[in-house]
Amino acid sequence: QVRLVESGGGLVQPGGSLRLSCAATGITFKINPMGWYRQAPGKQRELVANILRGDGTNYADSVKGRFTISRGSAKNTVTLQMNSLKPEDTAVYYCNAGGPSIGAWGQGTQVTVSE
């Protein structure tokens, strides 16, 4: 059974940076896509960024130029580097492996951007 282990997140001031990491365990093959979604209070869960087979990437318009998604050195790991954070980036961030419809989800990690 696939299990996603997330790390990172926390409290940061506007303009600061955070790094989220996710590792998928329990599988031997390379899983695609892997990505990050977020859900703010009262809002629907939305795609932040994902990385596809062949290493193509997608980003939400709101994070383009500020966030970077990349694969880790170990198989089935992914990192989200978040720079120039804004208060509107505050949300619970979820790692996903295999796509939002049938894939696996992490437990979520809180990112709070505030003075």
C-alpha positions as CSV (number, residue, x, y, z in Angstrom):
1,Q,0.0,0.0,0.0
2,V,1.3,3.4,-0.9
3,R,2.1,5.7,2.0
4,L,3.2,9.4,1.6
5,V,5.4,10.9,4.2
6,E,5.5,14.7,4.2
7,S,7.9,17.1,5.9
8,G,8.4,20.8,6.0
9,G,5.8,23.5,6.5
10,G,5.4,25.8,9.4
11,L,5.1,29.6,10.1
12,V,6.9,32.1,8.0
13,Q,6.7,35.9,7.5
14,P,5.6,37.3,4.1
15,G,8.5,37.2,1.7
16,G,10.0,34.2,3.4
17,S,10.7,30.7,2.1
18,L,9.8,27.2,3.0
19,R,10.6,23.8,1.6
20,L,8.2,20.8,1.5
21,S,9.3,17.3,0.9
22,C,7.3,14.1,0.2
23,A,8.4,10.5,0.0
24,A,6.2,7.7,-1.3
25,T,6.8,4.4,0.2
26,G,5.3,0.9,-0.3
27,I,5.9,0.8,-4.1
28,T,8.7,-0.4,-6.2
29,F,7.9,1.3,-9.5
30,K,8.2,5.0,-10.3
31,I,4.8,6.7,-9.7
32,N,3.6,9.6,-11.8
33,P,2.5,12.3,-11.4
34,M,3.6,13.5,-8.1
35,G,2.6,16.8,-6.8
36,W,1.3,19.2,-4.2
37,Y,-2.2,20.5,-3.6
38,R,-3.4,22.9,-1.0
39,Q,-6.6,23.7,0.8
40,A,-7.3,27.0,2.6
41,P,-10.2,27.3,5.0
42,G,-13.5,27.5,3.2
43,K,-12.0,26.8,-0.2
44,Q,-11.7,23.8,-2.4
45,R,-8.5,21.8,-2.6
46,E,-6.4,23.1,-5.6
47,L,-3.4,22.0,-7.5
48,V,-0.2,23.9,-6.6
49,A,2.3,22.1,-8.7
50,N,2.9,18.7,-10.1
51,I,5.7,16.8,-12.0
52,L,4.8,14.4,-14.7
53,R,6.4,11.4,-16.5
54,G,9.3,12.9,-18.4
55,D,9.6,15.6,-15.8
56,G,7.2,18.1,-17.3
57,T,5.7,20.4,-14.7
58,N,2.5,22.3,-14.1
59,Y,2.0,25.2,-11.7
60,A,-1.0,27.2,-10.5
61,D,-0.9,30.7,-12.0
62,S,-0.7,32.1,-8.5
63,V,2.6,30.4,-7.7
64,K,4.4,30.6,-11.0
65,G,7.8,32.2,-10.6
66,R,7.8,31.7,-6.8
67,F,7.5,28.0,-6.3
68,T,9.6,25.2,-7.8
69,I,8.8,21.5,-7.8
70,S,11.5,18.9,-8.4
71,R,12.2,15.3,-7.9
72,G,14.5,14.2,-5.1
73,S,17.5,11.9,-5.6
74,A,15.6,9.0,-4.2
75,K,12.9,7.4,-6.3
76,N,9.3,8.6,-5.6
77,T,10.4,11.7,-3.7
78,V,9.4,15.3,-4.6
79,T,10.2,18.7,-3.2
80,L,8.4,22.0,-3.4
81,Q,10.5,25.0,-2.8
82,M,8.4,28.0,-1.9
83,N,9.9,31.5,-2.1
84,S,8.4,35.0,-1.8
85,L,5.5,33.6,0.3
86,K,2.4,35.6,0.6
87,P,-0.4,35.5,3.2
88,E,-2.7,34.0,0.6
89,D,-0.4,31.0,0.4
90,T,-1.6,30.0,3.8
91,A,-3.2,26.6,3.6
92,V,-2.8,22.9,4.4
93,Y,-0.5,21.4,1.7
94,Y,-1.1,17.8,0.6
95,C,1.3,15.6,-1.3
96,N,-0.3,13.4,-4.0
97,A,1.1,10.5,-5.9
98,G,-0.7,9.1,-8.9
99,G,-3.2,11.9,-9.6
100,P,-6.0,13.4,-7.6
101,S,-8.7,10.9,-8.6
102,I,-7.1,7.6,-7.8
103,G,-3.8,8.4,-6.3
104,A,-2.6,8.4,-2.7
105,W,-2.6,11.5,-0.4
106,G,-0.4,12.5,2.5
107,Q,-1.8,13.6,5.8
108,G,-1.2,17.3,5.0
109,T,1.2,19.9,6.5
110,Q,0.2,23.4,7.6
111,V,1.8,26.4,5.9
112,T,1.1,29.7,7.6
113,V,2.3,33.0,6.1
114,S,1.9,35.8,8.6
115,E,3.7,38.7,10.4
